[in-house]
Amino acid sequence: MSLWRYRDRLPVEPLVTLEEGDTPLVPAPRLSERTGCDVWLKLEGANPTGSFKDRGMTVAVSAAIREGAEAVICASTGNTAASAAAYAARAGLRGVVIVPEGKIAIGKLAQALMHGARVIALRGNFDDALRIVRQLAQKHPIELVNSVNPYRIEGQKTAAFEVCDELGGAPDALAIPVGNAGNITSWRRGFEEYGESPALYGFQAAGAAPLVLGHPVESPETVASAIRIGNPARWEEAMEAVTASRGRIAAVGDEQILSAYHLLASGEGVFCEPASAASVAGLLAHGLPAVEGDPEPESVVCVLTGHGLKDPDTALGKAPAVIGCDPDLAAVERIAFAD
Ligand SMILES: *Cc1c(COP(=O)(O)O)cnc(C)c1O
């Protein structure tokens, strides 16, 4: 099964697919106990290249093929690059990805290079990269596959369909990290098409929180590299999604993000990347306060947008040291069972 089971609600035929979507929705007992509401985790890291970007990419690259494109291009904080590179390879198209130099997680870089994309490291940030690819796509016969591409949104909305089908309706609330704001826009569209309207809680990193501050951030900074974006392309749609669903946009600090990241891995057995943990960090830091007069949310789905293996550097940075030992039974026993 893949997201293409919803093909009657998608605008193209599956001309290129790696069987994306249909990701696990797992209950989170520890988080549920801590928050007093039913918490579910949508594991988008289980997509073919390890992030939700594949949902949009299968649709966007299918549309590019239909339109006769020979190449695809994107600006990326990493996962869009990895995904675009994979789908370009699969479709036999040239892939060009522009990433902020030194600012993308190592696993994502390895993916983009392995899939044969031309990887350009820009001495600038994501917002600079997006501005340049937008100009390039106007000058050349090349398809832009950032989430400004409407087909990306169409593909990504299927995550909301899956959750509603599985739970028999929408949860009361959805918690989701927000960077360029394509994904929150997609989930909103998916719920709307399904006839549902759960409260959408979008969380940004405190050092990259333009939607919270109400103005673009010149030099966004956060450990959560996937959401290190200072001027989201889908700004208005994100705010509209949050307002119309009676949710909110809030910020979480890097310490809160990393603590949720560790809690998910060690307490729930789920290893996601730091940006993904912003959804859970937001839930823990802010709760899900109902708008005055609305009932308290009793169930929440946290979107875990990407896999933890994408960013081993951040994982190992704070992990306890491994313990060296001679090949001696007693010595191993002593260490293994010490308090
Ligand atoms: C792209 C991405 C985000 C942010 O999604 P937007 O659509 O840009 O808001 C969050 N987490 C991960 C892991 C991502 O790759």
The ligand as a Gaussian input file, in Angstrom:
#p B3LYP/6-31G(d) Opt

LIG

0 1
 C       11.028000      19.973000       5.679000
 C       11.007000      19.540000       7.085000
 C       10.256000      20.194000       8.068000
 C        9.502000      21.458000       7.808000
 O        8.457000      21.317000       6.890000
 P        7.914000      22.623000       6.138000
 O        6.984000      22.111000       5.125000
 O        9.126000      23.280000       5.541000
 O        7.290000      23.489000       7.176000
 C       10.219000      19.675000       9.350000
 N       10.921000      18.574000       9.665000
 C       11.667000      17.918000       8.748000
 C       12.414000      16.708000       9.186000
 C       11.731000      18.374000       7.440000
 O       12.494000      17.718000       6.561000

